[in-house]
């Protein structure tokens, strides 16, 4: 993970991060996780770094993340990952094309 000026606030903001991830999971975003949310905040929401940001502003930023913003960030990162376009195995290919009622 790249160093960000707000990394020192991570432990302090952890309860808000956990709360936001739990909220996403209530909305059926099962793959939401704290590290990805933190990455979204540091790379998108907090591009412009303030010298001494008020803690209340940082908490508000965490709690105001919308599911669509978070999911767009994860999808763009997935497209940028080196695994995009990687070959899949025969088992994975057959799983993709079998009828849904035959799946586990």
VENMO-V255056 format. One line per field, one symbol per residue. ss: DSSP state (H for helix, E for strand, - for the rest). burial: + if it has 16 or more other C-alpha atoms within 10 Angstrom, else -. A space follows every 50 residues. Layout:
ss->???
burial->???
//
This chain:
ss->----HHHHHHHHHHHHHHHHHHHHHH-------HHHHHHHHHHHH----- ----HHHHHHHHH---HHHHHHHHHHHHHH---------HHHHHHHH--H HH--
burial->-----+------+--++--+++-+-------+++-+++++++--++---- -------++--+--+-+--++-++-------------------------- ----
//
